[in-house]
């Protein structure tokens, strides 16, 4: 397990914790005593980061982490490796998270709290169905039932199809389905899924009608989980 416990989704503040989280994950084989040299462990993306092989993960994006060190990839590799070496005893950053929901600066956590309160989801986590406990088909059915539309309409690749956008956002949020599989489900590539999720989240925060639609489905999801 990456974090020595049950898999869970967690919001991460890229600016303050992405680097620490990346380092913690790459240090797992050393912490577990599997290897003495991190570069001897073949089942980690650390070798890809170091340029020791062609990336096993297609389209592996190392730019976020490397940008913390240098715009020069080779220099960034060297400095990231040094960062790993110097932080071998790094503690699990998830321990500093807010209710295992979000990890980041005080400002970042405060924004997350405000969103939770806005959506009326500030109940104790133990009282709700855990994130990633839902199935994509459940989400599709709930969206269909809430707005009295055929399921086919949700999958229709049409500009401005808010039901499709809503379903994709909810599947990303309430299931553990990877972006690639969500993309396959809706006939789009995973980068487009990621972009659509971000755009829809902005709509929720700025458009009252979109927020009401979202809240309506969330209430139904919570109701069925009780």
N, C-alpha and C positions, 0 to 999 in steps of 0.2 A: 504494500500500500504506500502511496506517495507520502501521505501524512500520518502513517502508522495508525490508521483507523478507517472507519467506513467512508467510502467515496461520498463527497458532497460538492455541490457547486458553491462558489464563494466569489463575491465581488472584490476585485483588487484594484487599489489605486496605483496605476502604472507609475506615476511619478515617484512615489515614496517606497513602494514595496515590491515592485516587479523584479528588481535585481536581487533582492534578498530571497524572494521566493524561488527564483531560478537557481540561485546558488544552493539553497537548502535541498532542492530536489536533486541536483547533480551530486551533492555530497552524500546522498543516501547509501550508496554501495560502501563507502568508507566507514560511515557510522555503523552500518550493520556488520562490518568486519568481513565482507565478502572479498574485498581486495585491499591491498595496501597502497596501490597506486591507482588513482581514479581513472587513468587512461587505459588500465587493463580491463576495465569493465565494458563489454561490447554492447550491452543492452541499454545504453544511455545516449542521449543526444549530445552529450559533452564532446564526444569525438567529432561530431559534425561541427560543433562550435569551434573546435580547434583546427578544423580543416584537415583532419586526419583521414577522411574518407568522403565520398559523395553522400550527401544527406540521405538517410534511410527514410525519413519523413518527407514526402514530396511537399515542395513549396514551404519548407521550414523557414520561418521568418526570424532571423537573429538580430535584425536591425534595432529593435527596441532596446535589447540588452546591451548591444555594442555601442549604441549611441550614448550610453552613460559614461563611456570611457574615451572614445575617439571616433572621428569620422573616417579614419584610416582602418580598414578591416584587420590588417595584420597587427597593427598597434593595439587595436581593441581586443584581439584574441589574446595577446600577451598580457594585457592588463587585467582581462577577465580571469585568466588562469591564475594570476597572482592574487586576485581577490578571493578566488576559491581556496587557494593555499592558506591565505591569511585568516580565513574564516572557517577553518575545518570544524571547529567546535560550535558552529552556529546553532542556536536553539530554534525550535519549531516556531516560525513566525505566526502560525495560526493561533497560537496561544494568546496573542495580542489582539485577536480579531474581536469584532463586536458580535456577540452571540453566535459565532461561527457563520455569520451572514456576510460580513464585510471586513476588509483589512485595508488600513490606510491611515492617513493623517486625521487629526481631530476634525478638520474642515470637511474632509471626505466623508467621515463617519456621520457627521451632523447632517450632511445632505441626504445620506441614506436613511437616517432616522426620520427626516422630514417627509421623504417619499413614502415611507412605511405608514406614517401617521396620515398622510394625505389619502392613501388608498384604504385606510381603515383596517390595516393589517398589523396593528401593534399588539395583538394578542400574544401570549407566550407561545413560543415555538412548539412546546410540547402539546399544545391544544390543537394544533393544526396538522394536516397531513404533510409529511416532510417533502421538501423539494426533491425532484427526481423520482417520486413515487408514482407518477402518472404515466399513462401510455399515450402515444400520439393519437390513437383512434379515439380515446376518451376526450381529448381536447377538441378534435374535429367535430365530434358529436355534440359537445357542449356549445360550441360556436354555432353550429347548425340549428340546435334547438333554441338557443337564446334569441336568434334573429329570424327564425322561421324560414330558413333558406335550405335549398338542396346542397348536399355535400359537394356536388360537382362544381357549384358556384365558387366554393372556397378555393378549389384548385385551379380555377380559370385564370390563365396568365393574361391579365388585362390591366392596362394602366388605371390606377385609381381604385383597384379592387381592395377596399379596406378590410374585407373579411379575410382575404388571403394574407394580408399583412398582419392582421391581428392573430390569426392562427399560427403563423410562423413565429411571431414574437412569444406567444404563450407556450408553444412547443419547446422553444429554446429555453424559456424560463422554468417551466414546470416538468420537464422530462430531462433525462440524461442523454438524449439522442445527440450525437455529434453533428456539427455543422454540415459535414459532408453528406451525412444520411438525410438531414433535413433538406438539403439541396436536391438530393436524388428524389425525395418525396414530392417536391414542388417543381422539379425539372429546372433547376438553376444551379450554378456553381456555388461552392461554400463561401467564397468571398462576397458574393452578392447577398447571401443569407445574412452574413455578419453586418453588411452595410444597411440592409433593410431593417434589421433589429435595432440598430442605432438610430436610424431615421424615425422609426415608429416610437421609440422611447422618447425622442424629442417632441413628437406630436402629442404624446400623452401629457407631457409637462407644459405644453403651450396651447393646446387646443381642448377646450372644455368638452366638446362633443366626443372627441376621441377618448378623453378620460372617462366619460360616462359609459361609453361602450365597453371600455376595458374593465371598469369597475363592475359592470353588469355581469360580465363573464366570470370575473374573479369571485364574485359573490356566489355564483352558481357552482363554481369549482369547490369553494369552501363548504357550501351547503351539502354537496354530495360526498364530501370527505368526512363529514361528521358521523 
